Amino acid sequence: MDNGDLEGGGGDLAFHGKGGRKYSPVGAHDRAVLEMSSMDPGSSSDSKSCVRKNNAGTLGSLDSDGREGSNPENGGANGPYQEHKLELFGFDSLVSILGLKSMTGEQAPALSSPRDGEDVSITSGQPKPSAVKMGTMMGVFVPCLQSILGIIYYIRFSWIVGMGGIGDALLLVSLCGLCTFLTGISLSAIATNGAMKGGGPYYLIGRALGPEVGVSIGLCFFLGNAVAGALYVLGAVETFLKALPSAGIFTETTTKVNGTVSEPIQSISTHDLQIYGIVVTIILCFIVFGGVKMINRVAPAFLIPVLFSIFCIFIGIFLAKKDDPAPGVTGLSLESFKDNWSSDYKNTNSAGIPDAEGNVHWNFHALVGLFFPAVTGIMAGSNRSASLKDTQRSIPIGTLAATLTTTGLYLVSVLLFGAVATRDKLLTDRLLTATIAWPFPAIIHIGIILSTLGAALQSLTGAPRLLAAISNDDILPVLNYFKVAEGSEPYMATLFTAFICMGCVIIGNLDLITPTVTMFFLLCYSGVNLSCFLLDLLDAPSWRPRWKFHHWSFSLLGASLCIVIMFLISWSFTVVSLALASLIYYYVSIKGKAGDWGDGFKSAYFQLALRSLRSLGANQVHPKNWYPIPLIFCRPWGKLPENVPCHPKLADFANCMKKKGRGMSIFINILDGDYHERAEDAKAACKQLDTYINYKNCEGVAEIVVAPNMSEGFRGVVQTMGLGNLKPNIVVMRYPEIWRRENLKEIPGRFVGIINDCIVANKAVVIVKGLDEWPNEYQRQYGTIDLYWIVRDGGLMLLLSQLLLTKESFESCKIQVFCIAEEDTDAEGLKADVKKFLYDLRMQAEVFVIAIKSWDVQPENGSQPDESKEAFTAAQQRVADYLAEIKETAKKEGTPLMADGKPVIVNEQQVEKFLYTTLKLNSTILRYSRMAAVVLVSLPPPPVSHPAYCYMECMDLLVDNLPRLLMVRGYRRDVVTLFT
């Protein structure tokens, strides 16, 4: 096999996603699923057939000791074929596919399952050297620390302490820190339950809660990152303008403090923030377009100024004295600590300067929204999972360590800031950290600018990749513009992110942007917590996270805390964010491509189904809770085109047997042949039938059974299909109207066998005649639904008529019940009883009683129409010819009378009576129900030990000239009840 074969994906080695699905659970087309076929030791070509497309590269041939050997095609030392120890068990493909190079002494590359439909290629020879992997410190702890410590700490934290006091500030930090800590525990559990791919929290949430929830929260998280980029840009610009007031273009204003005129306090103009912010955003976009390598190289340079500036702040706090280095600074003072302990919420202007006439009112709820972005960033490590040496160790330790470190830093800072300055200084000096920093404020300014620009770069780099990951899953067609090839830069997504960022920069108000970022991040955190809660509560066999310190109660508390914080901040922003996520969810569910990621909801549905099935028990369902579960026999007579899985109108009829669409239908088809030979045909037929069911919008499942013949297959199906009380209770099939025209002599035996099997298995039977004329949901019918009630069927015929009335096609029809009575029956009494019975059943119908005396006249007396005489005479003649034929055969062979492969007993008088009875019933139906929308009649059971051909002739007489007829036979139980 040459390189062209491998790289081009030609021949049988290429695999593609089926059904257009671009994402799927780990399944038959994943690299982790093995094709362990038997290997022929006599053929070298067979030993190569197990090679599949793999990013890890092509493994060389293995010698008998499991070491990498030479290629036999290139004339290796061991000849054209090498015997492998594991090959006898079909495990040679295991080594090739999973890359278990530890067996050969080599390091196995990291694997990640491709999405269904991805083009996965390999190259021959040695695998390409992988990039340097990072450990816990540089891979998770440092990125999380850099993302968490940012602009809020420098220019808002001291102001928060002054506004809320030390007590409320401690409560604020503890509340937000607990929220992120619990989210970190949930993230650790999910991240250690398997390999992670690109997309960060979107990937985790989508695989846990499904693509709809994943996309909706993922897009909100993308918006949060894009808006956070604007937050960091504005923070950098504000710091720059505060350090260099002369750089401002517009005139700065003065303000008042608590209603008294004080010394002029300079405030940065909003227009300056907008102009400089747009310029900085454009510059950052050009850097992002240059690639992420430069950003990754200078990442430590962004963190070092942050750590050094924090060190300078703490040194300055301990060295500060009264009014040194600025008025209002008291140094570490117990008196200041006491004065600043309680809260002092005030009105401020849009710049945050206290003003009695200000239009912004602050309280604890508003402070939560302002401060919470200072604790975000715990997802930075999970976003780099592909670059970590050991994700299942690094993500939990690094994320939780960064969370605890920053929370501890904030708690200490609250105490120190509250003791080092007066409240007025805390509220008016927005850059108090720079004022008290040692040795001079410029260090803080430089640190703030570098840290915020670095965080902005990370946002403008991570947000487009998140959007590209969502687009590459091919769930929403509208996002196809942002698709990128693997390893390529998401330029379109970067441009889109830049436009969003600049739009937020134009707002120019940091305090209005932070609640928006807060909502999106809290929504993402609640999604992570809910994902862990669901997976932990369900405890599926696949849920085996390496991180053991988790519990569903922690995740539920974390999710609840996220929702509570959202409403504490602003109920209006919360409603808007939830509405946006709900709209995206609804759009994805309508427009998104179907798929199955093995999410937790599917596991929940499965466990709920199991519990419901167990609660139903094995006893019969009460008539009040009885639902029709039809078993739709799609091709019992085999006279449909091969590409047509089912009669087009069978699904329409199945929908008519459900009330408001509630219920389940099982569409069954039987393939003749050997199971091992036709297994693949059965899979293809099942997929085709499932496509038909979905196209017809019918709630049902498709099942294909391979059996030696149709009769044996159906007999097995009717015995085993279903579980407990969720077994099909009605068998539905179309009447074989073509059997005589096509001279299908096997049809009568098969038809009678199916009915007898249903009777033995205690299944109801509904046979549809005139299925081609059955109306769809848009064809409204008028007239009547006529029931010819001959035998007790447990009320099934009455129930079916009521179900028909619930459909738009038949809602304009009325029900007529015709009771067939004996000659000496009290017709009026019977009519009254039936009316009372229908009244108790809450059914409205007109009742007619037909006595059997009206049937007494023989056809030869001239009362029957000419066509009925001809049909009856022709049926008599065909039955006589058939009986003569089987008698002659039995006489020649010297065997008992045989029909349909079994001995039969023929009572010609009974056969003729049966023929005549069905003829009279047909004439009665034609007399009273010729214009009916649909007719329902009791199905007579096949006579015991009689030829099936004779029964088929009787059925032909019964359905003759009736365009739309349902023959119904109930089973030994009631399906309706008179009682509440």
Summary of the structure (lengths in Angstrom):
residues: 980
radius of gyration: 39.3
end to end distance: 74.1
largest distance: 128.8
contacts: 3274
relative contact order: 0.08
helix: 55%
strand: 9%
